Structures are given as C-alpha cells and as structure tokens.
Amino acid sequence: MLATPLAADSLIVMAPDEQQFLKILGTRIAKLRKEQGLSQQSVADKLGIAQQSYAHYEVGRVRMPLWMLPQIAQLFGVSTDELIGESTKPGKRGPASRLQQQIERLSSLPQAKQRLVMEMLEGVLQANR
C-alpha cells in the first residue's frame, strides 16, 4: 500500500486497486491536457490549485478531491464518465463535438423548451428525408 501525505503529520493509506485507478486516471488526464496543448501550470491555474498539486494528480501520487472531477471534465470537454474511464461509447477521444455540447446544453433547459426544440428538430429532419 502507498501512503500519501494529507497534511504535515498525517498520511492516507491507499489500497493497491485505488493506486492503480489513480495512476490510470492521472494518465488519462495528462493525455487530454497534452492533446489540447495545455501546460500543467495553465490547468492548475484554471482549477485554482498549485501546479505541484496538479502534477501529483497526473501521476496518481495523491487523490484528487472529488469536486474537481466535473471541473476537469468540463475543462477538457469530456464527460465525467469518460474522464474516469466509464465511457461505453466507442469513438474519438478529445473534446466533445459541437453537437454533443449543444445536446448537453439542451438537457439543462426547462422541459417545455426542450419539447419545443425537439419539435423544431424533428420538423427539419422530416423535411430533409
């Protein structure tokens, strides 16, 4: 088991399977960052954390706070499922397509507006058959 520093005097002990998960997650995050041409410093700045802390997350040395996962996913344009490796969809990696981003925005609209957009979309699709 790996012990990681929590504070000056305390340690957190991680089980081997957790260590492996954190390393894989860190590798995935590092790959996304590099694909987008970002530095560790720029990502750390956007997350409001120190670059050294971010670097530890990328190598899986330290657990990242759970609240940070959605922020990292949004920053790289992927879902949190994709970020943690739970994506069941085959396809390209990287930022979400414009269509996918619009679908996600649509899902945050009130139900009445969602129905309106769906009806408009259905009309356009039927007209182009």
N, C-alpha and C positions, 0 to 999 in steps of 0.2 A: 504494500500500500504506500501511496505517496502522501506525504504531509505537506500542506501548503500553508504559508503564513496568512493569518487572518488579521492579526494585529501584532504589535511588538512582542507580546508574550504568549500568544495563543496560536495553536495550529489546528487545521482541519485535516482529518484523515480521509482520503478518498479510496474507495474500493477500486480494484483493477478495471472493472467494467465501466465505471464512471471516468476513470483516467482515459480509457480508450475512446469513449464517447467525446470527451472534451478535446482530445487530440484531433479526432475526425472533424468535429465542429470547427475547431480553430483552423484546420487546413482548408475547409470549405470557405470560411470567411476570408482567409488570406487570398485564396484563388479569386473570389469575387472582387476583392479590393484591387488586386493586380490587373484583372480583366478590365476594370474601369479606370486604370491608370492613376489610382489614388495612393498617397503615401499613408503610412501608419499615423503620422502626425495629423494629417488632414482629417482622417476618420476619427481619431481621438478628439480633435477639436470639435467636430460636429456632434460627438456624443457627450462632450463636456467632461472628458476624463483625461488623465495623464497618458502620454504616449507609451510610457513604460507599462502601465496597466493594460492598455490595449495589446501591446506586444505579448504580454503574458497570456492573454486570452487566445491569441492566434496560435500559440504553441501548445495550448491546453495545460499550461502550468498552474493556472488559477481559474476557479469557477467564475464565470461572469454572472452578474446579477440577472435574474430572470426578466426584470423590467426592461433590460437592454435588448433582448432578442427582437421584439417588434420594431424597435428603432433601427437596429442593424438591418433587418429585413427590408424595411422601407428605404433606408439609405441605398441599398444595393438593388432595389427594385424586384425583390423576390418575396414570396410568401414566407411566413414563419415555418410552415411545413417544409418548404423547400430548403430553408436555411438549416433546419435540424435533420434533414435527410429523410423526411417522411413523404416526399412527393411521389405520387403514384403515376403521374402523367409522364409519358416519355416525351422527349422533345429537346429543344435547345435550352441551354442554360444561359444565365445572364439576366439582364433587366427584363421585366415584364414587357410584353408588346403593348403598343398604344391601345389596341382593342381590349386587352386584358385589364389595363389600367382604367379604361372607361367602364368596363363591366364592374370593377370593384367600386368605382365612384357611384355607379348606378345603384348598387346594392345598399348604399348608405342613404339614398333618397327615401322620402316617405312612400308608403305603399301606393297611394293614389298617383303620384308622379311616376313611379316605376311602371305601373299599368299603362299610363299614357305613352311613355317612351316605348314600351313593348308593342303597343298597338301601332305606333308610327313605324317601328322597325318591321313589324310583320307586314304592313302595307307596302313598304318599299321592297321587301323580299318577294312578295307575291307579284308585284308589278314587273319584276325582273326575271320571271320564270320563263 
